[in-house]
Amino acid sequence: MDSKSKQEELQKIAQEVEKCQRCSLYKRATRGVAGEGNPDARVMFIGEGPGYWEDQKGIPFCGAAGKLLDELLQLIKLDRKEVFIGNVIKHRPPGNRDPLPIEIEACRPWLDRQIEIIQPEIIVTLGRFSMAKFLPEAKISRIHGQPQTVEFQDKKIVVMPMYHPAAGLRRGEILEDLRKDFLKLGKLLESSLKPEPSREQLSLI
């Protein structure tokens, strides 16, 4: 699929998300936030769900956590326009509460289709809810910054778990971990090599 076709398919998803009523989140949300970025992105970032500003503007990671994400991208000389950024759920949960399993499942088709269209080399999960999509038994404190190879959509894909930038804003030690993990991501992209499986590695069941 060429870039134009990918962009058209991603736009269709965005339109469908805007009208989505697969769970009750749409009732209190201002708008859907499908995600945005390069349809040919080598790296796809997946967060948890829209916050206040994302809900207002329809743009993922456009608040304080988004500003930090932009700074982390700049650390490895990546521009937001070069990557794709989305979330596990596409409408804001009330009060920014954790997404419920039923809500994650309702949004799953949109995210799965985005991954299928973009076919990124690396998926960076930001926070435990996006990590759980690929590594349901993993603990983020144990494997953050460590590339994992998982089976997804009948293909092997590299998943790199990281803390959510919002957690980095709250705790200095997590912010330092995020910086170190992004530097690891930069080296991985420079090498263009897939990580070798390790004994610690987990597979999606």
FIKOLZA-1660 file (N, C-alpha, C; in steps of 0.1 Angstrom, whole numbers, plus 5000, padded with zeros to 4 digits):
% residues 205
   i   px   py   pz ch aa at
   1 5008 4988 5000  A  M  N
   1 5000 5000 5000  A  M CA
   1 5009 5012 5000  A  M  C
   2 5006 5022 4991  A  D  N
   2 5015 5034 4990  A  D CA
   2 5010 5044 5001  A  D  C
   3 5018 5055 5002  A  S  N
   3 5016 5064 5013  A  S CA
   3 5002 5071 5012  A  S  C
   4 4998 5074 4999  A  K  N
   4 4985 5081 4997  A  K CA
   4 4974 5071 5002  A  K  C
   5 4975 5059 4998  A  S  N
   5 4964 5049 5002  A  S CA
   5 4964 5047 5017  A  S  C
   6 4976 5046 5023  A  K  N
   6 4976 5045 5037  A  K CA
   6 4969 5057 5044  A  K  C
   7 4972 5069 5039  A  Q  N
   7 4967 5081 5045  A  Q CA
   7 4952 5081 5044  A  Q  C
   8 4947 5077 5032  A  E  N
   8 4932 5076 5030  A  E CA
   8 4926 5066 5040  A  E  C
   9 4932 5055 5042  A  E  N
   9 4926 5045 5051  A  E CA
   9 4927 5050 5065  A  E  C
  10 4937 5057 5069  A  L  N
  10 4938 5062 5083  A  L CA
  10 4928 5073 5085  A  L  C
  11 4925 5081 5074  A  Q  N
  11 4915 5091 5075  A  Q CA
  11 4901 5085 5077  A  Q  C
  12 4899 5074 5070  A  K  N
  12 4886 5067 5072  A  K CA
  12 4884 5062 5086  A  K  C
  13 4895 5057 5092  A  I  N
  13 4894 5053 5106  A  I CA
  13 4891 5065 5115  A  I  C
  14 4897 5076 5112  A  A  N
  14 4894 5089 5120  A  A CA
  14 4880 5093 5119  A  A  C
  15 4874 5092 5107  A  Q  N
  15 4860 5095 5105  A  Q CA
  15 4851 5085 5113  A  Q  C
  16 4855 5073 5113  A  E  N
  16 4847 5063 5120  A  E CA
  16 4848 5064 5135  A  E  C
  17 4859 5068 5140  A  V  N
  17 4861 5070 5154  A  V CA
  17 4853 5082 5159  A  V  C
  18 4852 5092 5150  A  E  N
  18 4844 5104 5154  A  E CA
  18 4829 5101 5156  A  E  C
  19 4825 5090 5149  A  K  N
  19 4810 5086 5150  A  K CA
  19 4809 5074 5159  A  K  C
  20 4819 5069 5164  A  C  N
  20 4819 5056 5172  A  C CA
  20 4810 5057 5184  A  C  C
  21 4802 5047 5186  A  Q  N
  21 4794 5045 5198  A  Q CA
  21 4795 5031 5203  A  Q  C
  22 4806 5025 5201  A  R  N
  22 4808 5011 5205  A  R CA
  22 4809 5009 5221  A  R  C
  23 4812 5020 5228  A  C  N
  23 4811 5020 5242  A  C CA
  23 4805 5033 5247  A  C  C
  24 4803 5035 5259  A  S  N
  24 4796 5047 5264  A  S CA
  24 4805 5060 5265  A  S  C
  25 4818 5058 5263  A  L  N
  25 4827 5070 5265  A  L CA
  25 4823 5082 5256  A  L  C
  26 4817 5079 5244  A  Y  N
  26 4814 5090 5235  A  Y CA
  26 4804 5100 5241  A  Y  C
  27 4796 5095 5250  A  K  N
  27 4785 5103 5256  A  K CA
  27 4790 5116 5263  A  K  C
  28 4802 5114 5269  A  R  N
  28 4807 5125 5277  A  R CA
  28 4819 5132 5271  A  R  C
  29 4824 5126 5260  A  A  N
  29 4836 5131 5254  A  A CA
  29 4832 5143 5244  A  A  C
  30 4841 5152 5242  A  T  N
  30 4839 5163 5232  A  T CA
  30 4841 5158 5218  A  T  C
  31 4850 5149 5216  A  R  N
  31 4853 5144 5203  A  R CA
  31 4862 5131 5204  A  R  C
  32 4862 5124 5193  A  G  N
  32 4871 5112 5192  A  G CA
  32 4885 5117 5189  A  G  C
  33 4895 5109 5193  A  V  N
  33 4909 5113 5190  A  V CA
  33 4915 5100 5184  A  V  C
  34 4915 5099 5171  A  A  N
  34 4919 5087 5165  A  A CA
  34 4934 5085 5165  A  A  C
  35 4942 5096 5164  A  G  N
  35 4956 5095 5163  A  G CA
  35 4961 5103 5151  A  G  C
  36 4974 5105 5150  A  E  N
  36 4979 5113 5138  A  E CA
  36 4994 5110 5136  A  E  C
  37 4998 5113 5124  A  G  N
  37 5012 5111 5121  A  G CA
  37 5015 5106 5107  A  G  C
  38 5027 5101 5106  A  N  N
  38 5032 5097 5093  A  N CA
  38 5027 5083 5090  A  N  C
  39 5020 5081 5078  A  P  N
  39 5014 5068 5075  A  P CA
  39 5025 5058 5072  A  P  C
  40 5038 5062 5069  A  D  N
  40 5049 5054 5067  A  D CA
  40 5059 5053 5079  A  D  C
  41 5054 5057 5090  A  A  N
  41 5062 5058 5102  A  A CA
  41 5070 5045 5105  A  A  C
  42 5083 5046 5109  A  R  N
  42 5090 5035 5113  A  R CA
  42 5086 5032 5128  A  R  C
  43 5082 5042 5135  A  V  N
  43 5079 5041 5149  A  V CA
  43 5065 5045 5152  A  V  C
  44 5057 5037 5159  A  M  N
  44 5044 5041 5163  A  M CA
  44 5043 5041 5178  A  M  C
  45 5039 5052 5184  A  F  N
  45 5037 5054 5198  A  F CA
  45 5023 5052 5202  A  F  C
  46 5020 5043 5212  A  I  N
  46 5007 5041 5216  A  I CA
  46 5006 5044 5231  A  I  C
  47 4997 5054 5234  A  G  N
  47 4995 5058 5248  A  G CA
  47 4982 5051 5254  A  G  C
  48 4977 5057 5264  A  E  N
  48 4965 5052 5271  A  E CA
  48 4952 5057 5265  A  E  C
  49 4950 5070 5266  A  G  N
  49 4937 5076 5261  A  G CA
  49 4938 5091 5261  A  G  C
  50 4929 5098 5255  A  P  N
  50 4929 5112 5254  A  P CA
  50 4927 5119 5268  A  P  C
  51 4934 5129 5271  A  G  N
  51 4932 5137 5283  A  G CA
  51 4924 5150 5279  A  G  C
  52 4924 5159 5288  A  Y  N
  52 4915 5171 5286  A  Y CA
  52 4918 5178 5273  A  Y  C
  53 4931 5182 5271  A  W  N
  53 4934 5190 5259  A  W CA
  53 4932 5181 5246  A  W  C
  54 4935 5169 5247  A  E  N
  54 4933 5160 5235  A  E CA
  54 4918 5159 5232  A  E  C
  55 4910 5158 5242  A  D  N
  55 4896 5158 5240  A  D CA
  55 4891 5171 5234  A  D  C
  56 4897 5182 5237  A  Q  N
  56 4892 5195 5232  A  Q CA
  56 4897 5197 5218  A  Q  C
  57 4909 5193 5215  A  K  N
  57 4915 5196 5202  A  K CA
  57 4915 5184 5192  A  K  C
  58 4912 5172 5197  A  G  N
  58 4912 5161 5188  A  G CA
  58 4926 5156 5183  A  G  C
  59 4936 5160 5191  A  I  N
  59 4950 5157 5187  A  I CA
  59 4956 5149 5199  A  I  C
  60 4963 5138 5196  A  P  N
  60 4969 5130 5207  A  P CA
  60 4981 5137 5213  A  P  C
  61 4983 5136 5226  A  F  N
  61 4995 5141 5232  A  F CA
  61 4997 5156 5229  A  F  C
  62 4987 5164 5232  A  C  N
  62 4989 5178 5229  A  C CA
  62 4989 5187 5242  A  C  C
  63 4989 5180 5253  A  G  N
  63 4989 5187 5266  A  G CA
  63 5004 5187 5272  A  G  C
  64 5005 5187 5285  A  A  N
  64 5018 5187 5291  A  A CA
  64 5026 5175 5288  A  A  C
  65 5019 5163 5289  A  A  N
  65 5026 5151 5286  A  A CA
  65 5031 5150 5271  A  A  C
  66 5023 5156 5262  A  G  N
  66 5027 5157 5248  A  G CA
  66 5039 5166 5246  A  G  C
  67 5040 5177 5254  A  K  N
  67 5051 5186 5253  A  K CA
  67 5064 5178 5257  A  K  C
  68 5063 5170 5267  A  L  N
  68 5074 5162 5271  A  L CA
  68 5078 5151 5261  A  L  C
  69 5067 5145 5255  A  L  N
  69 5070 5136 5244  A  L CA
  69 5077 5142 5233  A  L  C
  70 5074 5154 5229  A  D  N
  70 5081 5161 5218  A  D CA
  70 5095 5164 5222  A  D  C
  71 5098 5167 5235  A  E  N
  71 5112 5169 5239  A  E CA
  71 5120 5156 5239  A  E  C
  72 5113 5145 5242  A  L  N
  72 5120 5132 5242  A  L CA
  72 5123 5128 5227  A  L  C
  73 5114 5131 5218  A  L  N
  73 5116 5129 5204  A  L CA
  73 5128 5137 5199  A  L  C
  74 5129 5149 5203  A  Q  N
  74 5140 5158 5199  A  Q CA
  74 5153 5153 5204  A  Q  C
  75 5153 5146 5216  A  L  N
  75 5165 5140 5221  A  L CA
  75 5172 5131 5212  A  L  C
  76 5164 5124 5204  A  I  N
  76 5169 5114 5194  A  I CA
  76 5167 5119 5180  A  I  C
  77 5165 5132 5179  A  K  N
  77 5164 5139 5165  A  K CA
  77 5153 5133 5157  A  K  C
  78 5142 5131 5163  A  L  N
  78 5130 5126 5156  A  L CA
  78 5119 5138 5157  A  L  C
  79 5112 5140 5147  A  D  N
  79 5102 5150 5147  A  D CA
  79 5088 5143 5148  A  D  C
  80 5079 5149 5154  A  R  N
  80 5065 5143 5156  A  R CA
  80 5059 5139 5142  A  R  C
  81 5063 5147 5132  A  K  N
  81 5057 5144 5119  A  K CA
  81 5063 5131 5113  A  K  C
  82 5074 5126 5118  A  E  N
  82 5080 5114 5113  A  E CA
  82 5074 5101 5119  A  E  C
  83 5067 5102 5130  A  V  N
  83 5062 5091 5137  A  V CA
  83 5046 5091 5137  A  V  C
  84 5040 5080 5142  A  F  N
  84 5026 5080 5144  A  F CA
  84 5023 5079 5158  A  F  C
  85 5013 5087 5163  A  I  N
  85 5010 5087 5177  A  I CA
  85 4995 5084 5179  A  I  C
  86 4992 5074 5187  A  G  N
  86 4978 5071 5190  A  G CA
  86 4976 5066 5204  A  G  C
  87 4964 5061 5207  A  N  N
  87 4961 5057 5220  A  N CA
  87 4953 5044 5220  A  N  C
  88 4953 5037 5231  A  V  N
  88 4945 5024 5232  A  V CA
  88 4930 5027 5231  A  V  C
  89 4926 5038 5237  A  I  N
  89 4912 5042 5236  A  I CA
  89 4911 5055 5229  A  I  C
  90 4900 5058 5222  A  K  N
  90 4899 5069 5213  A  K CA
  90 4890 5081 5219  A  K  C
  91 4883 5078 5230  A  H  N
  91 4875 5089 5236  A  H CA
  91 4880 5090 5251  A  H  C
  92 4880 5103 5256  A  R  N
  92 4885 5105 5269  A  R CA
  92 4876 5099 5280  A  R  C
  93 4882 5091 5289  A  P  N
  93 4874 5086 5301  A  P CA
  93 4871 5098 5310  A  P  C
  94 4859 5097 5317  A  P  N
  94 4856 5108 5326  A  P CA
  94 4866 5110 5337  A  P  C
  95 4871 5122 5339  A  G  N
  95 4881 5125 5350  A  G CA
  95 4894 5119 5347  A  G  C
  96 4897 5115 5335  A  N  N
  96 4909 5108 5331  A  N CA
  96 4912 5095 5339  A  N  C
  97 4901 5089 5343  A  R  N
  97 4903 5076 5350  A  R CA
  97 4909 5065 5340  A  R  C
  98 4913 5054 5346  A  D  N
  98 4918 5043 5338  A  D CA
  98 4908 5038 5329  A  D  C
  99 4911 5034 5317  A  P  N
  99 4902 5027 5308  A  P CA
  99 4897 5014 5313  A  P  C
 100 4885 5011 5311  A  L  N
 100 4879 4998 5315  A  L CA
 100 4882 4987 5304  A  L  C
 101 4883 4975 5308  A  P  N
 101 4885 4964 5298  A  P CA
 101 4875 4965 5286  A  P  C
 102 4862 4967 5290  A  I  N
 102 4852 4968 5279  A  I CA
 102 4854 4979 5269  A  I  C
 103 4860 4990 5274  A  E  N
 103 4863 5002 5266  A  E CA
 103 4875 4999 5257  A  E  C
 104 4885 4992 5263  A  I  N
 104 4897 4989 5255  A  I CA
 104 4893 4979 5244  A  I  C
 105 4885 4970 5247  A  E  N
 105 4880 4960 5237  A  E CA
 105 4872 4967 5226  A  E  C
 106 4864 4977 5230  A  A  N
 106 4856 4984 5220  A  A CA
 106 4864 4992 5210  A  A  C
 107 4876 4997 5215  A  C  N
 107 4885 5005 5206  A  C CA
 107 4895 4996 5199  A  C  C
 108 4896 4984 5203  A  R  N
 108 4907 4975 5197  A  R CA
 108 4907 4975 5182  A  R  C
 109 4895 4974 5175  A  P  N
 109 4895 4973 5160  A  P CA
 109 4902 4985 5154  A  P  C
 110 4900 4997 5159  A  W  N
 110 4906 5009 5153  A  W CA
 110 4921 5008 5154  A  W  C
 111 4926 5005 5166  A  L  N
 111 4941 5004 5168  A  L CA
 111 4947 4993 5160  A  L  C
 112 4940 4982 5159  A  D  N
 112 4946 4971 5152  A  D CA
 112 4946 4974 5137  A  D  C
 113 4936 4981 5132  A  R  N
 113 4937 4985 5118  A  R CA
 113 4948 4995 5115  A  R  C
 114 4950 5005 5124  A  Q  N
 114 4960 5014 5123  A  Q CA
 114 4974 5008 5122  A  Q  C
 115 4976 4998 5131  A  I  N
 115 4989 4990 5130  A  I CA
 115 4990 4983 5117  A  I  C
 116 4980 4977 5113  A  E  N
 116 4980 4969 5100  A  E CA
 116 4983 4978 5088  A  E  C
 117 4978 4990 5088  A  I  N
 117 4980 5000 5077  A  I CA
 117 4994 5005 5078  A  I  C
 118 4999 5010 5089  A  I  N
 118 5012 5016 5090  A  I CA
 118 5023 5006 5089  A  I  C
 119 5022 4995 5096  A  Q  N
 119 5032 4984 5096  A  Q CA
 119 5045 4990 5101  A  Q  C
 120 5045 4996 5113  A  P  N
 120 5058 5001 5119  A  P CA
 120 5068 4991 5122  A  P  C
 121 5081 4995 5122  A  E  N
 121 5092 4986 5126  A  E CA
 121 5091 4984 5141  A  E  C
 122 5088 4995 5148  A  I  N
 122 5088 4994 5163  A  I CA
 122 5075 5000 5168  A  I  C
 123 5069 4994 5178  A  I  N
 123 5058 5000 5185  A  I CA
 123 5063 5003 5199  A  I  C
 124 5062 5016 5203  A  V  N
 124 5066 5020 5216  A  V CA
 124 5053 5022 5224  A  V  C
 125 5052 5014 5234  A  T  N
 125 5040 5015 5243  A  T CA
 125 5043 5024 5254  A  T  C
 126 5034 5034 5257  A  L  N
 126 5036 5044 5267  A  L CA
 126 5026 5041 5278  A  L  C
 127 5031 5035 5289  A  G  N
 127 5023 5032 5300  A  G CA
 127 5018 5017 5300  A  G  C
 128 5012 5013 5311  A  R  N
 128 5009 4998 5312  A  R CA
 128 4998 4994 5304  A  R  C
 129 4988 5002 5301  A  F  N
 129 4976 4998 5294  A  F CA
 129 4980 4994 5279  A  F  C
 130 4988 5002 5273  A  S  N
 130 4992 4999 5259  A  S CA
 130 5002 4987 5259  A  S  C
 131 5010 4987 5269  A  M  N
 131 5020 4975 5270  A  M CA
 131 5012 4962 5272  A  M  C
 132 5001 4962 5279  A  A  N
 132 4993 4950 5282  A  A CA
 132 4987 4945 5269  A  A  C
 133 4985 4953 5259  A  K  N
 133 4980 4948 5246  A  K CA
 133 4989 4938 5240  A  K  C
 134 5002 4940 5242  A  F  N
 134 5012 4931 5235  A  F CA
 134 5018 4921 5245  A  F  C
 135 5020 4926 5258  A  L  N
 135 5027 4919 5268  A  L CA
 135 5018 4918 5281  A  L  C
 136 5008 4911 5280  A  P  N
 136 4998 4911 5291  A  P CA
 136 5003 4907 5305  A  P  C
 137 5013 4899 5306  A  E  N
 137 5019 4894 5319  A  E CA
 137 5031 4902 5323  A  E  C
 138 5035 4912 5316  A  A  N
 138 5047 4919 5319  A  A CA
 138 5045 4930 5330  A  A  C
 139 5056 4933 5336  A  K  N
 139 5056 4945 5346  A  K CA
 139 5065 4956 5340  A  K  C
 140 5059 4967 5338  A  I  N
 140 5066 4978 5332  A  I CA
 140 5079 4982 5339  A  I  C
 141 5079 4981 5353  A  S  N
 141 5091 4985 5360  A  S CA
 141 5102 4975 5357  A  S  C
 142 5099 4963 5353  A  R  N
 142 5109 4953 5350  A  R CA
 142 5115 4954 5336  A  R  C
 143 5106 4957 5326  A  I  N
 143 5110 4955 5312  A  I CA
 143 5110 4969 5304  A  I  C
 144 5108 4980 5311  A  H  N
 144 5108 4992 5303  A  H CA
 144 5122 4994 5296  A  H  C
 145 5121 4999 5284  A  G  N
 145 5133 5002 5276  A  G CA
 145 5140 4990 5270  A  G  C
 146 5133 4978 5272  A  Q  N
 146 5139 4966 5266  A  Q CA
 146 5130 4961 5254  A  Q  C
 147 5135 4961 5242  A  P  N
 147 5128 4957 5231  A  P CA
 147 5123 4942 5232  A  P  C
 148 5111 4940 5229  A  Q  N
 148 5106 4926 5229  A  Q CA
 148 5100 4923 5215  A  Q  C
 149 5102 4911 5211  A  T  N
 149 5096 4906 5198  A  T CA
 149 5084 4898 5201  A  T  C
 150 5072 4902 5196  A  V  N
 150 5060 4895 5198  A  V CA
 150 5053 4891 5185  A  V  C
 151 5044 4882 5186  A  E  N
 151 5036 4878 5174  A  E CA
 151 5023 4887 5174  A  E  C
 152 5021 4894 5164  A  F  N
 152 5009 4903 5163  A  F CA
 152 5004 4903 5148  A  F  C
 153 4991 4900 5147  A  Q  N
 153 4986 4900 5133  A  Q CA
 153 4994 4891 5124  A  Q  C
 154 4997 4879 5129  A  D  N
 154 5005 4869 5122  A  D CA
 154 5018 4873 5117  A  D  C
 155 5024 4884 5124  A  K  N
 155 5037 4888 5121  A  K CA
 155 5045 4891 5133  A  K  C
 156 5058 4890 5132  A  K  N
 156 5067 4894 5144  A  K CA
 156 5069 4909 5143  A  K  C
 157 5067 4915 5155  A  I  N
 157 5069 4929 5156  A  I CA
 157 5077 4933 5169  A  I  C
 158 5085 4943 5168  A  V  N
 158 5092 4948 5180  A  V CA
 158 5084 4957 5188  A  V  C
 159 5083 4954 5200  A  V  N
 159 5075 4963 5210  A  V CA
 159 5085 4968 5220  A  V  C
 160 5086 4981 5223  A  M  N
 160 5095 4986 5233  A  M CA
 160 5086 4993 5243  A  M  C
 161 5085 4987 5255  A  P  N
 161 5077 4993 5266  A  P CA
 161 5084 5005 5272  A  P  C
 162 5076 5016 5275  A  M  N
 162 5082 5027 5282  A  M CA
 162 5071 5032 5292  A  M  C
 163 5075 5040 5301  A  Y  N
 163 5066 5047 5310  A  Y CA
 163 5058 5057 5302  A  Y  C
 164 5046 5061 5307  A  H  N
 164 5039 5071 5301  A  H CA
 164 5045 5085 5305  A  H  C
 165 5046 5094 5295  A  P  N
 165 5052 5107 5298  A  P CA
 165 5045 5114 5310  A  P  C
 166 5032 5112 5312  A  A  N
 166 5026 5118 5324  A  A CA
 166 5032 5114 5337  A  A  C
 167 5036 5101 5337  A  A  N
 167 5043 5096 5349  A  A CA
 167 5057 5103 5351  A  A  C
 168 5063 5106 5340  A  G  N
 168 5076 5113 5341  A  G CA
 168 5074 5128 5346  A  G  C
 169 5063 5134 5343  A  L  N
 169 5060 5147 5349  A  L CA
 169 5058 5147 5364  A  L  C
 170 5054 5136 5369  A  R  N
 170 5051 5134 5383  A  R CA
 170 5063 5130 5392  A  R  C
 171 5072 5122 5385  A  R  N
 171 5083 5116 5393  A  R CA
 171 5096 5118 5385  A  R  C
 172 5106 5124 5391  A  G  N
 172 5119 5126 5385  A  G CA
 172 5126 5114 5381  A  G  C
 173 5125 5103 5389  A  E  N
 173 5133 5091 5385  A  E CA
 173 5127 5084 5372  A  E  C
 174 5113 5086 5371  A  I  N
 174 5107 5080 5359  A  I CA
 174 5111 5089 5347  A  I  C
 175 5112 5102 5349  A  L  N
 175 5116 5110 5338  A  L CA
 175 5130 5106 5333  A  L  C
 176 5139 5103 5342  A  E  N
 176 5152 5099 5339  A  E CA
 176 5152 5086 5331  A  E  C
 177 5143 5077 5336  A  D  N
 177 5142 5064 5329  A  D CA
 177 5137 5066 5314  A  D  C
 178 5128 5075 5313  A  L  N
 178 5122 5078 5299  A  L CA
 178 5133 5083 5290  A  L  C
 179 5142 5092 5295  A  R  N
 179 5153 5098 5287  A  R CA
 179 5162 5087 5283  A  R  C
 180 5166 5078 5292  A  K  N
 180 5175 5067 5289  A  K CA
 180 5168 5057 5279  A  K  C
 181 5155 5055 5281  A  D  N
 181 5148 5045 5272  A  D CA
 181 5147 5051 5258  A  D  C
 182 5145 5064 5257  A  F  N
 182 5145 5071 5243  A  F CA
 182 5158 5070 5236  A  F  C
 183 5169 5072 5244  A  L  N
 183 5182 5070 5238  A  L CA
 183 5185 5056 5233  A  L  C
 184 5179 5046 5240  A  K  N
 184 5180 5032 5235  A  K CA
 184 5172 5031 5222  A  K  C
 185 5161 5037 5222  A  L  N
 185 5153 5037 5210  A  L CA
 185 5160 5043 5198  A  L  C
 186 5167 5054 5200  A  G  N
 186 5175 5061 5190  A  G CA
 186 5186 5052 5185  A  G  C
 187 5192 5044 5193  A  K  N
 187 5203 5035 5189  A  K CA
 187 5197 5023 5181  A  K  C
 188 5185 5019 5186  A  L  N
 188 5179 5008 5179  A  L CA
 188 5175 5012 5164  A  L  C
 189 5170 5024 5163  A  L  N
 189 5167 5029 5150  A  L CA
 189 5179 5031 5141  A  L  C
 190 5190 5035 5147  A  E  N
 190 5202 5037 5139  A  E CA
 190 5208 5024 5134  A  E  C
 191 5206 5014 5143  A  S  N
 191 5212 5001 5139  A  S CA
 191 5203 4994 5129  A  S  C
 192 5190 4997 5129  A  S  N
 192 5181 4990 5120  A  S CA
 192 5181 4975 5122  A  S  C
 193 5185 4971 5134  A  L  N
 193 5186 4956 5137  A  L CA
 193 5175 4952 5146  A  L  C
 194 5169 4941 5144  A  K  N
 194 5159 4936 5153  A  K CA
 194 5166 4930 5165  A  K  C
 195 5160 4932 5177  A  P  N
 195 5166 4926 5189  A  P CA
 195 5165 4911 5189  A  P  C
 196 5175 4905 5194  A  E  N
 196 5175 4890 5195  A  E CA
 196 5166 4886 5207  A  E  C
 197 5159 4875 5206  A  P  N
 197 5151 4870 5217  A  P CA
 197 5159 4867 5229  A  P  C
 198 5154 4870 5241  A  S  N
 198 5161 4867 5253  A  S CA
 198 5153 4859 5262  A  S  C
 199 5159 4854 5273  A  R  N
 199 5151 4845 5282  A  R CA
 199 5140 4853 5289  A  R  C
 200 5142 4866 5290  A  E  N
 200 5132 4875 5296  A  E CA
 200 5120 4878 5287  A  E  C
 201 5122 4875 5274  A  Q  N
 201 5113 4879 5264  A  Q CA
 201 5099 4872 5266  A  Q  C
 202 5089 4879 5264  A  L  N
 202 5075 4874 5265  A  L CA
 202 5069 4874 5251  A  L  C
 203 5060 4864 5249  A  S  N
 203 5053 4863 5236  A  S CA
 203 5038 4865 5238  A  S  C
 204 5032 4872 5229  A  L  N
 204 5018 4874 5229  A  L CA
 204 5010 4861 5227  A  L  C
 205 5001 4857 5236  A  I  N
 205 4994 4845 5234  A  I CA
 205 4981 4848 5227  A  I  C
% end
